Amino acid sequence: MIANDIMAEIRDANLSYLMLAQQMIRSDKATAIFRLGLSSDIVDLLESLNNSQILKLASSNMMLARFRFDDRAILGMLTNYSRDRELSNLHASILMAGQSNEQIS
């Protein structure tokens, strides 16, 4: 992939993430905070963005979404655990709930 293609893919991923995040926040803020792993300050900020602000933010040269975990066990549960998929996802959610949310620096 050339640099322009990568930038276009990042923009598209960012735009999808921001639109989904806003939809989740407007639907159920408490659940969105948990599922997105964001602080209430960030969630309030995302909720208040208008369309032009979202497009400008999505066009940054960095990915806005990132993995919420650095724990190999959680990643393994989400990708390889085969006995009971639903139980595995629940266990991973419980472990991730114990991690702190992103804060504004």
C-alpha distances in whole Angstrom, upper triangle without the diagonal:
4,7,8,6,6,10,11,10,12,15,15,16,18,20,20,22,24,25,26,28,30,31,32,34,36,37,38,37,39,36,33,34,34,31,29,31,31,34,37,36,32,33,36,33,31,33,34,31,31,29,28,28,25,23,23,23,20,18,18,15,16,16,20,21,21,23,26,28,27,30,29,32,31,27,29,31,29,27,29,33,34,38,38,35,37,38,35,34,37,37,34,34,38,36,33,36,38,35,35,33,31,33,33,33
4,6,5,6,9,10,11,13,14,16,17,18,20,21,23,24,26,27,29,30,32,33,35,36,38,39,38,40,38,34,35,36,33,30,32,32,35,37,36,32,33,36,33,31,33,34,31,31,28,27,27,25,22,22,22,19,17,17,14,16,17,20,22,22,24,28,29,29,32,31,34,33,30,32,34,31,30,33,36,38,41,41,38,39,41,38,36,39,40,36,37,40,38,35,38,39,36,36,34,32,33,33,33
4,5,5,6,9,10,11,12,14,15,16,18,20,21,22,24,26,27,28,30,31,32,34,36,37,36,38,36,33,33,34,31,28,30,30,32,34,33,30,31,33,30,28,31,31,28,28,26,24,24,22,20,19,19,16,14,14,11,13,14,18,19,20,23,26,28,28,31,31,34,32,29,32,34,31,30,33,36,38,42,41,38,39,41,38,36,39,39,35,35,39,37,34,36,38,34,34,32,29,31,30,30
4,5,5,6,9,10,11,12,14,15,16,18,20,21,22,24,25,27,29,30,31,33,35,36,35,37,35,32,33,34,31,28,30,30,32,34,33,29,30,32,29,27,29,30,26,26,23,22,22,20,17,17,17,15,12,13,11,13,15,18,20,21,24,27,29,29,32,33,36,34,31,33,35,32,31,34,37,39,43,42,39,40,42,39,36,39,40,36,36,39,38,35,37,39,35,35,32,30,31,30,30
4,5,5,6,9,10,11,12,14,15,17,18,20,21,23,24,26,27,28,30,32,33,34,34,36,34,30,32,32,29,27,29,29,32,34,33,29,30,32,29,26,29,30,26,26,23,22,22,20,17,18,18,15,13,14,12,14,14,17,18,20,22,26,28,28,31,31,33,32,28,31,33,30,28,31,35,36,40,39,35,37,39,36,34,37,37,34,34,37,36,33,35,37,34,34,32,29,31,30,31
4,5,5,6,9,10,10,12,14,15,16,18,20,21,22,24,26,27,28,30,31,33,32,33,31,28,29,30,27,24,26,26,29,31,30,26,27,29,27,24,27,28,25,25,23,22,21,19,17,17,16,13,12,12,9,11,11,14,15,16,19,22,24,24,27,27,30,28,25,28,30,27,26,29,32,34,37,37,33,34,36,33,31,34,35,31,31,34,33,30,32,34,31,31,28,26,28,27,28
4,5,5,6,9,10,10,12,14,15,16,18,20,21,22,24,25,27,28,30,31,30,32,31,27,28,29,26,23,25,25,27,29,28,24,25,27,24,22,25,25,22,22,20,18,18,16,14,13,13,10,8,9,7,9,10,13,15,16,19,22,25,25,28,29,32,30,27,30,31,28,28,31,34,36,39,38,35,36,38,35,32,35,35,32,31,35,33,30,32,34,31,30,27,25,26,25,26
4,5,5,6,9,10,10,12,14,15,16,18,20,21,23,24,26,27,29,30,30,32,30,26,28,29,26,23,25,25,28,29,28,25,25,27,24,22,24,25,21,21,18,17,17,15,12,13,13,10,8,10,9,11,11,14,15,17,20,23,26,27,30,30,33,30,28,30,32,28,28,31,34,36,39,38,34,35,37,35,32,34,36,32,32,35,34,31,32,35,32,31,28,26,28,27,28
4,5,5,6,8,10,11,12,14,15,16,18,20,21,22,24,26,27,28,28,30,28,24,26,26,23,21,23,23,26,28,28,24,24,26,24,21,23,25,22,22,19,19,19,16,14,15,14,11,10,11,10,11,10,12,13,15,17,21,23,24,27,27,29,27,24,27,28,25,24,28,30,32,35,34,31,31,34,31,28,31,32,29,28,32,31,28,30,32,29,29,26,24,26,26,27
4,5,5,6,8,10,10,12,14,15,16,18,20,21,22,24,26,27,26,27,26,22,23,24,21,18,20,20,23,25,24,21,21,23,21,18,21,22,19,20,18,17,16,14,12,13,11,8,8,8,7,7,6,9,10,12,15,18,21,22,25,25,28,25,23,26,27,24,24,27,30,32,35,34,30,31,33,30,27,30,31,27,27,30,29,25,27,29,26,26,23,21,23,22,23
4,6,5,6,9,10,10,12,14,15,16,18,20,21,22,24,26,25,27,26,22,23,24,22,19,21,20,23,24,23,20,20,22,19,17,19,20,17,17,14,14,13,11,9,9,9,5,5,7,8,9,8,9,11,14,17,20,23,24,27,28,30,28,26,29,30,26,26,30,32,34,37,36,32,32,34,32,29,31,33,29,28,31,31,27,29,31,28,27,24,21,23,22,23
4,5,5,6,9,10,11,12,14,15,17,18,20,21,22,24,24,26,24,21,22,24,21,18,21,21,24,25,24,21,20,22,20,17,19,20,17,17,14,15,15,12,10,12,11,7,8,11,11,12,10,11,12,15,18,20,23,25,27,28,30,27,25,28,28,25,25,28,31,32,35,34,30,30,33,30,27,30,31,28,27,30,30,27,28,31,28,27,24,22,24,24,26
4,5,5,6,9,10,11,12,14,15,16,18,20,21,22,22,24,22,18,20,21,18,15,18,18,21,23,22,19,18,21,19,16,18,20,17,18,16,16,16,12,12,13,12,8,10,11,11,10,8,8,8,11,14,16,19,21,24,24,26,23,21,24,25,21,21,25,27,29,32,31,27,27,29,27,24,26,28,24,23,27,26,23,24,27,24,24,21,19,22,22,24
4,5,5,6,9,10,10,12,14,15,16,18,20,21,20,22,20,17,18,19,17,14,16,16,19,20,19,16,16,18,16,13,15,17,14,15,13,14,12,9,9,10,8,5,8,8,10,9,6,6,7,10,14,16,19,21,24,25,27,24,22,26,26,23,23,27,29,31,34,32,29,28,30,28,25,27,28,25,23,27,26,22,24,26,23,22,19,17,19,19,20
4,5,5,6,8,10,11,12,14,15,17,18,20,19,22,21,17,19,20,18,15,18,17,20,20,20,16,16,18,16,12,14,15,12,13,10,11,11,7,7,9,8,5,8,10,12,12,10,9,10,14,17,19,22,24,27,28,30,27,25,28,28,25,26,29,31,33,35,34,30,29,32,30,26,28,30,27,25,28,28,25,25,28,26,25,21,19,21,20,23
4,6,5,6,8,10,11,12,14,15,16,18,18,20,19,15,17,19,16,14,17,17,20,20,21,17,16,18,17,13,15,17,14,15,12,14,14,10,10,13,12,9,12,13,15,14,11,10,10,13,16,17,21,23,26,26,28,24,23,26,26,22,23,27,28,30,32,30,26,26,28,27,23,25,27,24,23,26,26,23,24,27,25,24,21,20,22,22,24
4,6,5,6,9,10,10,12,14,15,16,16,18,16,12,14,15,12,10,13,13,16,17,18,14,13,16,15,11,13,15,13,15,13,15,14,10,11,13,11,9,12,13,15,13,10,8,7,10,13,14,17,20,22,24,25,22,20,24,23,20,21,25,26,28,31,29,25,24,26,25,21,23,24,21,20,23,23,19,20,23,21,20,17,16,18,18,21
4,5,5,6,9,10,10,12,14,15,14,17,16,12,14,16,14,11,14,13,15,15,15,12,11,13,11,8,10,12,10,11,10,12,10,7,9,11,9,7,11,12,15,13,11,8,9,12,15,16,20,22,25,27,28,24,23,27,26,23,25,28,30,32,34,32,28,27,29,27,24,25,27,24,22,25,25,21,21,24,22,21,17,16,17,17,20
4,5,5,6,9,10,11,12,14,14,17,16,13,15,17,15,13,16,15,17,17,18,14,12,14,13,9,10,12,10,11,9,12,12,8,10,13,11,10,13,15,18,17,14,12,12,16,18,19,22,25,27,29,30,26,25,28,28,24,26,29,31,32,34,32,28,27,29,28,24,25,28,25,23,26,26,23,23,26,24,23,20,19,20,20,23
4,5,5,6,9,10,10,12,13,15,13,10,13,14,11,10,14,14,16,16,17,15,12,14,14,11,11,14,13,14,13,16,15,11,13,16,14,12,16,17,19,18,15,12,11,14,16,16,20,23,25,26,27,23,22,25,24,21,23,26,27,29,31,28,24,23,25,24,21,22,24,22,19,22,23,20,20,23,22,21,18,18,20,20,23
4,5,5,6,9,10,11,10,12,11,7,9,12,9,7,11,10,13,13,14,11,8,11,11,8,8,12,11,13,13,16,14,11,14,16,13,12,16,17,19,17,14,11,10,13,15,15,18,21,23,25,26,22,22,25,24,21,23,27,27,29,31,28,25,24,25,24,21,21,23,21,18,21,22,18,18,21,19,18,15,14,16,17,20
4,5,5,6,8,10,9,13,12,9,11,14,12,11,14,12,14,13,14,11,8,10,10,6,6,9,9,10,11,14,12,10,13,15,13,13,17,18,21,19,17,14,13,17,18,18,22,25,27,29,30,26,26,29,28,25,27,30,31,33,34,32,28,26,28,28,24,24,26,24,21,24,25,21,21,24,22,21,17,16,18,18,21
4,6,5,6,9,10,13,12,9,12,14,12,12,15,15,16,15,17,14,11,13,13,10,9,12,12,13,13,16,15,13,15,18,16,16,19,21,23,22,19,16,15,18,20,19,23,26,28,30,30,26,26,29,27,24,26,30,30,31,33,30,27,25,27,26,23,23,26,24,21,23,25,22,21,24,23,23,19,19,21,21,25
4,6,5,6,7,9,8,5,9,11,9,9,12,12,14,13,15,13,10,12,14,11,9,13,14,15,16,19,18,15,18,20,18,17,21,22,24,22,19,16,15,17,18,17,20,24,25,27,27,23,23,26,24,22,24,27,27,29,30,27,24,22,24,23,20,20,22,20,17,20,21,18,17,21,20,20,16,17,19,20,23
4,5,5,4,8,8,5,8,10,10,9,12,11,12,10,12,11,7,8,11,8,7,10,12,14,15,18,17,14,18,20,17,17,21,22,24,22,20,16,15,18,19,18,21,25,26,28,28,25,25,28,27,24,27,30,30,32,33,30,27,24,26,26,22,21,24,22,19,21,22,19,17,21,20,18,15,16,17,17,21
4,6,6,10,10,9,11,14,13,13,16,14,15,13,14,14,10,10,12,10,7,10,12,13,15,18,17,15,18,21,19,19,23,24,26,25,23,19,19,21,22,21,25,28,30,32,32,28,28,31,30,27,29,33,33,34,35,32,29,26,28,28,24,24,27,25,22,24,25,22,21,24,23,22,19,19,20,20,24
4,7,9,9,8,11,13,13,13,16,16,17,15,17,16,12,13,15,13,11,14,16,17,18,21,20,18,21,23,22,21,25,26,29,27,24,21,20,22,23,21,25,28,29,31,31,27,27,30,28,25,28,31,31,32,33,29,26,24,26,26,22,22,25,23,20,22,24,22,20,23,23,23,20,20,22,23,27
4,6,6,6,9,10,11,12,14,14,14,12,15,15,11,12,15,14,11,15,17,19,20,23,22,20,23,25,23,23,26,27,29,27,24,21,19,21,22,20,23,26,27,29,29,25,26,29,26,24,27,30,29,31,31,28,25,22,24,24,21,19,22,21,18,19,21,19,17,20,20,20,17,18,20,21,25
4,6,5,6,9,10,10,12,11,11,9,11,11,8,9,12,11,9,13,15,17,19,22,20,18,22,23,21,21,25,25,28,25,23,19,18,20,20,18,21,25,26,28,28,24,25,28,26,24,27,30,30,32,32,29,26,24,25,25,21,20,22,21,17,19,21,18,16,18,18,17,14,15,16,18,21
4,5,5,6,9,10,11,10,10,9,12,13,10,11,14,14,13,16,18,21,23,26,23,21,25,26,23,24,27,27,29,27,24,20,19,20,20,17,20,23,24,27,26,22,24,27,24,23,26,29,28,30,30,27,25,22,22,23,19,18,20,19,15,16,18,15,13,15,16,15,13,15,16,18,22
4,5,5,6,8,10,11,12,11,15,14,11,13,16,15,14,17,19,22,23,26,24,21,24,26,23,23,27,27,28,26,23,19,17,18,18,15,18,22,22,24,23,20,21,24,21,19,23,26,25,26,27,24,21,18,19,19,16,15,17,16,12,14,16,14,11,15,15,15,13,15,17,19,23
4,5,5,6,8,8,10,9,12,11,8,11,13,11,11,15,16,18,19,22,20,18,21,22,19,19,23,23,25,22,19,16,14,15,16,14,17,20,22,24,24,20,21,24,22,19,22,26,25,27,28,25,22,20,21,21,17,16,19,17,13,15,17,14,12,16,15,14,12,13,15,17,20
4,6,5,6,5,6,7,10,9,7,10,12,11,11,15,16,19,21,23,21,19,22,23,20,20,23,23,25,22,19,16,14,15,15,12,15,19,20,23,23,19,20,23,22,20,23,26,26,28,29,26,24,21,22,21,18,17,18,16,13,14,15,12,10,13,12,11,8,10,12,14,17
4,6,5,7,9,10,13,12,10,14,16,15,15,19,20,23,24,26,24,21,24,26,22,22,26,25,26,23,20,17,15,15,14,11,13,17,17,20,19,16,17,20,18,17,20,23,22,25,26,23,20,18,18,18,14,13,15,13,9,11,12,9,7,10,10,10,8,11,13,16,19
4,6,8,11,12,15,13,11,15,16,14,15,19,19,22,23,25,23,20,23,24,21,20,24,23,24,21,18,15,12,13,12,10,12,16,17,19,18,15,16,19,17,14,18,21,20,23,24,21,18,16,17,16,13,12,14,12,9,11,13,9,9,12,12,12,10,12,15,18,21
4,5,9,11,13,10,9,13,14,12,13,16,17,19,20,22,20,17,20,21,17,17,20,20,21,18,15,12,9,10,10,8,12,15,17,19,19,16,16,20,18,16,19,22,22,25,26,24,21,19,20,19,15,16,17,14,12,14,14,11,11,14,12,12,9,9,12,14,18
4,7,10,12,10,10,13,14,13,15,18,19,22,23,24,22,19,22,22,19,19,22,21,22,18,16,13,10,10,10,7,10,13,15,18,18,15,16,19,18,16,19,22,23,25,27,24,22,20,20,19,16,16,16,13,11,12,12,9,8,10,9,8,5,6,10,13,15
4,7,8,6,6,10,11,10,12,15,16,19,20,22,19,17,20,20,17,17,21,19,21,18,15,12,11,11,12,9,13,16,18,21,21,18,19,23,22,20,23,26,26,29,30,28,25,24,24,23,19,19,20,17,14,16,16,12,11,13,11,9,5,5,7,9,13
4,5,5,6,9,10,11,12,14,16,20,22,23,20,18,22,22,18,20,23,21,23,20,18,15,14,15,15,13,15,18,20,23,24,21,22,26,25,23,26,29,29,32,33,31,28,26,26,25,22,21,22,20,17,17,17,14,12,14,12,9,5,6,6,8,11
4,5,5,6,9,10,10,12,15,18,21,22,19,18,22,22,19,20,24,23,25,22,21,17,16,18,18,16,19,22,24,27,27,24,25,28,27,26,29,32,32,34,35,33,30,28,28,27,24,23,24,22,19,19,20,17,15,16,15,12,9,9,9,10,14
4,5,5,6,9,10,11,13,17,19,20,17,17,20,20,17,19,22,21,23,21,20,16,17,18,19,17,20,23,25,28,29,26,27,31,30,28,31,34,34,37,38,36,33,31,31,30,27,26,27,25,22,22,23,19,18,19,17,14,10,9,8,7,11
4,5,5,6,9,10,11,15,17,18,14,14,17,17,14,15,18,17,20,17,16,12,13,15,17,15,18,21,23,26,27,24,25,28,28,26,28,32,32,35,36,34,31,29,30,29,25,25,26,23,21,22,22,18,17,19,16,13,10,8,7,7,11
4,5,5,6,9,10,14,16,18,15,13,17,18,15,16,19,19,21,19,17,13,13,15,17,15,19,22,24,27,27,24,25,28,27,25,28,31,31,34,35,32,29,27,28,27,24,23,25,22,19,21,21,18,16,19,17,14,11,10,10,11,14
4,6,5,6,9,12,15,17,14,14,18,18,15,17,21,20,23,21,20,16,17,19,21,19,23,25,28,31,31,28,28,32,31,29,31,35,35,37,39,36,33,31,32,31,27,27,28,26,23,24,25,21,20,22,20,17,14,13,12,12,15
4,5,5,7,10,13,14,11,11,15,14,12,15,17,17,20,18,18,14,15,18,20,19,23,25,28,31,32,29,29,32,32,29,32,35,36,38,40,37,34,33,33,32,29,29,30,27,25,26,26,23,22,23,21,18,15,13,12,10,14
4,5,5,9,11,13,10,9,12,13,10,12,15,15,18,17,15,12,13,16,18,18,21,24,27,29,30,27,27,30,30,27,29,33,34,36,38,35,32,30,31,30,27,27,28,26,23,25,25,22,21,23,21,19,15,13,13,12,16
4,6,8,11,13,11,10,14,15,13,15,18,19,22,20,19,15,16,19,21,20,24,27,29,32,32,29,29,32,31,29,31,35,35,37,38,36,32,30,32,31,27,27,29,27,24,26,27,23,22,24,23,20,17,16,16,15,19
4,6,10,12,9,10,14,14,13,15,18,18,22,21,20,17,18,21,24,23,27,30,32,35,35,32,32,36,35,32,34,38,39,40,42,39,36,34,36,35,31,31,33,30,27,29,30,26,25,27,26,23,19,18,17,16,19
4,7,8,6,6,10,10,10,12,14,15,19,18,18,15,17,20,23,23,26,29,32,34,35,32,32,35,35,32,34,37,38,40,42,40,36,35,36,35,31,32,33,31,28,30,31,27,26,28,26,24,20,18,18,16,19
4,6,5,6,9,10,11,12,14,16,20,20,19,17,19,22,25,26,29,32,35,37,38,35,34,37,37,34,36,39,40,42,44,41,38,36,38,37,34,34,36,33,31,33,34,30,29,32,30,28,24,22,22,20,22
4,5,5,6,9,10,10,12,15,18,19,18,16,18,22,25,26,29,32,35,37,38,35,34,37,36,33,35,38,40,41,43,41,37,36,38,37,33,34,36,34,31,34,34,31,30,33,31,29,25,23,23,22,24
4,5,5,6,9,10,11,13,17,18,18,17,19,23,26,27,31,33,36,38,39,36,35,38,38,35,36,40,42,43,46,43,40,39,41,39,36,37,39,36,33,36,36,32,32,35,32,30,26,24,24,22,24
4,5,5,6,8,10,11,15,16,16,14,17,20,24,24,28,30,33,35,37,34,33,36,36,33,35,38,40,42,44,42,38,37,39,38,34,35,36,33,31,34,34,30,30,32,29,27,23,21,20,18,20
4,5,5,6,9,10,14,14,14,11,14,17,21,22,25,28,30,32,34,31,30,33,33,30,31,35,36,38,41,39,35,34,36,34,31,32,33,30,28,31,31,27,27,30,27,25,21,19,20,18,20
4,5,5,6,9,12,13,14,12,15,19,22,23,27,29,32,34,35,32,31,34,34,31,32,36,38,39,42,40,36,36,38,36,33,34,36,32,31,33,33,30,30,32,30,28,24,22,22,21,23
4,5,5,7,11,12,13,12,15,19,22,24,27,29,32,34,36,33,32,35,36,33,34,37,39,41,44,42,38,38,40,38,34,36,37,34,32,34,34,30,31,33,30,28,24,21,21,19,21
4,5,6,9,10,10,9,12,15,19,20,23,25,28,30,32,30,28,32,32,29,30,34,36,38,41,39,35,35,36,34,31,32,33,30,28,31,30,27,27,29,26,24,21,18,18,16,17
4,6,8,9,8,8,11,14,18,19,23,24,27,29,31,28,27,30,31,27,28,32,34,36,39,37,33,33,35,33,29,31,32,29,27,30,30,26,27,29,26,25,21,19,20,18,20
4,6,8,10,10,13,16,20,22,25,26,30,31,33,31,29,32,33,30,30,34,36,38,41,40,36,36,38,35,32,34,35,32,30,33,33,29,30,32,29,27,24,21,22,20,21
4,6,8,8,12,14,18,20,23,24,28,29,32,29,27,31,32,29,30,33,36,38,41,40,36,36,37,35,32,34,34,31,30,32,31,27,29,30,27,25,22,19,20,18,18
4,7,9,12,14,17,20,22,23,26,28,30,28,26,30,31,28,29,32,35,37,40,39,36,36,37,35,32,34,34,30,30,33,31,28,29,31,27,26,23,20,21,19,20
4,6,9,10,14,16,19,19,23,24,27,25,23,26,28,25,26,29,31,34,37,36,32,33,34,31,28,30,31,27,26,29,27,24,26,27,23,22,20,17,18,17,17
4,6,7,11,13,16,17,20,21,24,22,20,23,24,22,22,26,28,30,33,32,29,29,30,28,25,27,27,24,23,26,24,21,23,24,21,20,18,15,17,17,18
4,7,10,12,15,17,20,22,24,21,20,23,24,21,23,26,28,31,33,32,28,28,29,27,24,25,26,22,21,24,23,19,20,22,19,18,15,12,14,14,15
4,7,9,12,14,17,19,21,18,16,20,20,18,19,23,24,27,29,28,24,24,25,23,20,22,22,19,18,21,20,16,17,19,17,16,13,11,14,15,17
4,6,9,10,14,15,17,15,13,17,18,16,17,20,22,25,27,26,23,23,24,21,19,20,20,17,16,19,17,14,16,18,14,14,12,11,14,15,17
4,5,7,10,12,14,11,10,13,14,12,14,17,19,22,24,23,20,20,21,18,15,17,17,13,13,16,14,11,14,15,12,13,12,11,15,17,18
4,7,9,12,13,10,10,14,14,12,15,18,19,22,24,22,20,19,19,17,14,15,15,11,11,13,11,8,10,11,9,10,9,9,13,15,17
4,5,8,10,7,8,11,12,11,13,16,17,20,22,21,19,19,18,15,14,15,14,10,11,12,10,7,10,11,8,10,11,11,15,18,19
4,6,9,8,8,11,13,13,14,16,17,21,23,23,21,21,21,17,16,18,16,12,14,15,12,10,13,13,10,12,13,14,17,19,20
4,5,6,7,9,10,11,13,14,15,19,20,20,19,19,18,15,14,16,13,10,12,13,10,9,13,12,10,13,15,16,19,22,23
4,6,5,6,9,10,10,11,12,16,18,19,17,19,18,14,14,16,14,11,14,15,12,12,16,15,14,17,18,19,23,26,26
4,5,5,6,9,10,10,10,14,15,16,15,16,14,11,12,13,11,9,12,12,10,11,14,14,14,17,19,21,24,27,28
4,5,5,6,9,10,10,14,15,15,13,14,13,9,9,11,9,6,9,10,7,8,11,12,12,15,16,18,22,25,26
4,5,5,6,8,10,13,16,15,13,15,14,11,10,13,11,8,11,13,11,10,14,15,14,17,18,19,23,25,27
4,5,5,5,7,10,13,13,12,14,13,10,11,13,11,9,13,14,12,13,17,17,17,20,21,22,26,29,30
4,6,6,5,9,10,10,9,10,10,6,7,10,8,6,10,12,10,11,15,16,16,19,20,22,26,29,31
4,6,7,9,12,11,8,10,10,7,6,10,9,7,9,12,12,11,14,16,16,19,19,21,25,28,29
4,6,9,12,12,9,12,13,9,9,13,13,11,13,16,15,15,18,20,19,22,22,24,27,30,32
4,6,9,11,9,12,13,9,11,14,13,12,15,17,16,17,20,21,21,25,25,27,30,33,35
4,6,7,7,10,9,7,9,12,11,11,14,15,15,16,19,20,21,24,25,27,31,34,35
4,6,6,10,10,8,11,13,13,13,16,18,18,19,22,23,24,28,28,30,34,37,39
4,6,9,9,8,11,13,13,14,17,18,18,20,22,24,25,29,29,32,35,39,40
4,6,5,6,9,10,11,12,14,15,17,18,20,22,23,27,27,30,34,37,39
4,6,5,6,9,10,11,12,14,15,16,18,20,22,25,25,27,31,34,36
4,5,5,6,9,10,11,12,14,15,16,19,21,23,24,26,30,33,35
4,5,5,6,9,10,11,12,14,15,17,19,22,23,26,29,33,35
4,5,5,6,9,10,11,12,14,16,17,21,22,24,28,31,33
4,5,5,6,9,10,10,12,15,16,19,19,21,25,28,30
4,5,5,6,9,10,10,13,15,18,18,21,25,28,30
4,5,5,6,9,10,11,13,17,18,21,24,28,30
4,5,5,6,9,10,11,15,16,18,22,25,27
4,5,5,6,9,10,13,13,16,20,23,25
4,5,5,7,9,12,14,17,20,24,26
4,5,5,7,11,13,16,19,23,24
4,5,5,8,10,12,16,19,21
4,5,8,9,12,15,19,21
4,7,9,13,15,19,20
4,7,10,12,16,17
4,7,9,12,14
4,6,10,12
4,7,9
4,6
4
